[in-house]
Amino acid sequence: MQYQDLFLQDYVYRFLKKINLNYFFRDKRILFLYLDSTIDYAKFFLKFDAKWVYFANPLFSFQKLENFDITKLNFFEISKIPDNSVDMVIGLEILEHIRDFGNFVFHLNRITTKDAHIELQGSPMWTSPNGHHIWLPEYKFNEISNPFKPWEHLIYNDKYEIKNALISKGYDENDSKEISDWIYNDNEINRISPNTIIKHFINNPLETEYKNKFIDRMPVLYKQCTENDNEYTITHYLSSETQNDYYENAKQKFSETELITSALNISINKNISEK
């Protein structure tokens, strides 16, 4: 959609507007993590009077933009952001793209101020540098065009298996290799479950019982807890996909609770005891 002279995807615009209603961008120093981030997204925060914007995309390199309070960087360059210099971190469709969660969480804690807000979102059935997406110039597979059935990607152990699966589905061998190389980016995928991701933020993520509720008419597993004076809100959006043979095979590797997760939100308010 077009907002003033900026172009943003509709769902990104709605996502950011909702956060601004609750936490306000005004006078905030913001880190925005998004695979398809462009200069327009960074300018969007400035339209709402943000003080400074770091915006990350895997293709960027660390650079302060002239005439704007904006610095672009790639995901690995978060380490270059100074200590205690970020008031808000927003990660959209980002959790499935993080390889080293220990390092990621370390730098989130290091760069954020004592009362910062952190909002992270993703669809973490498993992760790799390019996430679970099949996203090439020639192929932009969505839920309809994706050649893999629900859960099928979980049963392949390396890029050679997934390449052979694509060939068996009628794709050209060269295209299949390009797609499988894009998904894996190395020989072995880094599978990680939602509960494992949560545990990098909360020491005992399973000790607090989830509450079943509905958000935007979608069923979710939802919980709130406080740890080390930080307030955590964890939301698992549940998948409505039909269970099949691939799902049954995937249960050998993941729990049923993890497998029914189609999206994960982690919202953190730091040091609520001082507010």
C-alpha positions in Angstrom: 0.0 0.0 0.0 1.0 3.6 -0.3 1.5 5.7 2.9 2.1 9.3 2.0 5.0 8.9 -0.5 6.1 5.5 0.8 5.3 2.0 -0.4 4.8 -0.8 2.1 3.2 -4.2 1.9 -0.3 -4.1 3.4 0.3 -6.7 6.2 3.6 -5.0 7.2 1.8 -1.6 7.4 -0.9 -3.2 9.6 1.7 -4.9 11.8 3.7 -1.7 12.4 0.6 0.5 12.9 -0.6 -2.0 15.6 2.8 -1.8 17.4 2.8 2.0 17.2 -0.7 2.2 18.8 0.6 0.2 21.8 4.2 1.4 22.2 4.7 4.6 20.1 7.6 5.1 17.8 8.0 8.8 18.8 11.5 9.6 20.1 12.5 5.9 19.9 15.7 4.5 18.5 14.4 1.5 16.5 16.0 -1.7 15.1 13.8 -3.2 12.4 14.6 -6.7 11.2 12.8 -7.9 8.0 14.0 -9.9 5.1 12.4 -7.6 2.5 13.2 -4.4 4.3 13.7 -1.3 2.1 14.4 2.4 2.7 10.7 3.1 2.7 10.2 1.0 5.9 12.9 2.9 7.7 11.4 6.2 6.6 8.0 5.0 7.8 9.3 5.0 11.4 10.6 8.5 10.9 7.2 9.6 9.7 6.0 8.8 13.2 8.9 10.8 14.8 11.3 8.0 15.6 14.6 9.4 16.7 16.8 6.9 14.8 16.3 3.7 12.7 18.6 0.7 12.1 17.1 -1.5 9.4 18.4 -4.9 8.5 18.3 -7.0 5.4 20.6 -9.9 4.6 21.9 -8.1 1.5 22.8 -4.8 3.2 26.2 -3.8 4.6 26.6 -1.4 7.5 26.2 2.2 6.3 24.8 5.4 7.7 22.6 7.0 5.1 23.2 10.6 4.2 20.5 13.2 5.2 18.6 10.6 7.3 18.8 9.3 10.8 19.0 5.8 9.3 21.6 3.1 9.3 21.3 0.0 7.2 23.0 -3.3 8.1 22.7 -7.0 7.6 21.6 -9.5 10.3 25.2 -10.4 11.2 26.1 -6.8 11.9 23.9 -6.3 14.9 27.2 -6.7 16.8 28.2 -3.2 15.5 25.3 -1.5 17.2 26.5 0.3 20.4 25.4 -0.9 23.8 22.2 0.5 25.3 21.4 2.4 22.1 18.1 0.9 21.0 14.7 1.5 22.6 12.6 -0.9 20.4 13.4 -4.0 18.3 10.9 -5.2 15.8 11.4 -8.4 13.9 8.9 -9.4 11.3 9.1 -12.9 9.8 12.5 -13.1 11.4 12.6 -16.0 13.9 13.0 -18.6 11.2 16.1 -16.9 9.8 18.2 -16.9 12.9 20.9 -19.6 13.1 22.6 -18.7 16.4 19.9 -17.8 18.9 22.3 -17.6 21.8 24.4 -14.9 20.0 21.2 -13.2 18.8 19.7 -12.9 22.2 23.0 -11.8 23.7 23.1 -8.8 21.3 19.4 -8.0 21.8 20.1 -7.6 25.5 23.3 -5.7 25.0 22.0 -3.1 22.5 18.6 -2.4 24.1 18.0 0.1 26.9 16.9 -1.0 30.3 13.2 -0.3 29.5 13.1 -1.3 25.8 10.3 -3.2 24.1 11.1 -6.2 21.8 8.6 -7.6 19.3 9.6 -10.7 17.4 7.6 -12.7 14.9 8.1 -15.7 12.7 7.0 -19.1 11.4 9.7 -21.3 13.0 9.0 -24.9 11.9 12.7 -25.0 11.2 15.4 -22.5 10.4 18.1 -21.8 7.9 19.8 -18.6 6.7 16.9 -18.2 4.3 14.2 -19.5 6.6 11.7 -22.1 5.5 10.8 -20.1 2.3 11.3 -21.2 -1.2 12.0 -17.8 -2.6 13.9 -17.3 -5.9 13.5 -14.8 -8.7 11.8 -17.5 -10.8 9.9 -19.2 -7.8 7.9 -17.5 -5.1 6.0 -20.4 -3.7 3.2 -19.5 -1.4 0.7 -21.8 0.4 -1.0 -22.6 -2.9 1.9 -23.0 -5.2 4.3 -24.7 -2.8 5.1 -28.2 -4.3 5.5 -29.7 -0.8 2.6 -30.9 1.2 2.2 -29.7 4.8 4.9 -31.0 7.1 6.8 -32.7 4.1 9.8 -30.4 4.4 10.5 -31.8 7.9 11.3 -35.3 6.7 14.2 -34.4 4.4 17.6 -34.4 6.1 19.7 -32.6 3.5 19.6 -30.6 0.3 20.1 -33.7 -1.9 17.0 -35.3 -0.5 15.0 -32.2 -1.1 16.4 -31.8 -4.7 15.4 -35.3 -5.5 12.0 -34.7 -4.1 11.6 -31.7 -6.4 12.8 -33.7 -9.4 10.2 -36.4 -8.6 7.5 -33.6 -8.6 8.5 -32.7 -12.2 10.9 -29.8 -11.7 14.0 -29.5 -13.9 17.2 -30.8 -12.3 19.0 -27.5 -12.5 16.1 -25.6 -11.0 15.7 -28.3 -8.3 19.4 -27.9 -7.3 19.1 -24.1 -7.2 16.0 -24.3 -5.0 17.5 -26.9 -2.6 20.7 -24.9 -2.4 18.7 -21.8 -1.5 16.7 -23.5 1.2 19.7 -25.2 2.9 22.6 -22.9 2.0 24.8 -25.7 3.5 24.6 -29.4 3.7 22.5 -29.7 6.8 19.5 -27.8 7.9 19.4 -26.3 11.4 16.1 -27.6 12.7 14.8 -25.7 15.7 11.4 -25.9 17.4 9.3 -23.0 18.8 9.9 -24.2 22.4 13.7 -24.3 21.8 13.5 -20.7 20.5 11.4 -19.6 23.5 13.9 -21.2 25.9 16.6 -18.8 24.6 14.5 -16.0 26.1 12.9 -17.7 29.1 14.7 -20.3 31.3 11.7 -22.5 31.8 9.3 -21.9 29.0 7.2 -25.0 29.7 6.6 -24.4 33.4 3.9 -21.8 32.8 0.7 -23.4 31.5 -0.6 -22.2 28.2 -4.1 -20.8 28.0 -6.3 -21.6 25.0 -7.8 -18.5 23.5 -8.7 -16.8 20.2 -6.9 -13.9 18.6 -8.3 -12.4 15.4 -10.5 -15.5 15.3 -7.5 -17.8 15.2 -6.9 -20.4 17.9 -3.7 -19.8 19.8 -1.7 -21.1 22.7 -1.0 -18.1 24.8 0.9 -17.3 28.0 2.4 -14.4 29.9 5.1 -14.6 32.5 7.7 -12.5 34.3 11.4 -13.4 34.6 14.3 -11.3 35.8 11.9 -8.3 35.9 11.1 -8.7 32.2 7.6 -9.4 31.0 7.1 -12.0 28.3 4.0 -12.6 26.2 4.3 -15.7 24.0 1.7 -16.5 21.4 1.6 -19.7 19.3 -0.8 -19.3 16.4 -2.1 -22.8 15.6 -2.1 -24.3 12.1 -5.4 -25.6 10.6 -3.6 -27.7 8.0 -4.8 -31.3 7.6 -2.6 -33.9 9.3 -1.2 -36.4 6.9 1.6 -39.1 6.6 4.3 -36.4 6.6 2.9 -35.1 9.9 3.0 -38.6 11.4 6.7 -38.9 10.3 7.5 -35.5 11.7 6.1 -36.5 15.1 9.2 -38.7 15.5 11.3 -35.5 15.6 8.9 -32.9 17.2 6.2 -32.8 19.7 2.6 -32.4 18.6 2.4 -29.0 20.2 5.4 -27.8 18.2 4.0 -29.2 15.0 0.7 -27.4 15.2 2.4 -24.1 15.4 2.1 -22.0 12.3 3.5 -18.8 13.7 5.2 -17.6 16.9 5.2 -14.1 18.5 7.5 -13.1 21.3 6.8 -9.8 23.0 9.1 -8.5 25.7 8.9 -5.5 28.0 12.2 -5.1 29.8 12.5 -4.2 33.5 8.8 -3.6 34.3 9.7 -3.4 38.0 11.1 0.1 37.3 8.1 1.4 35.4 
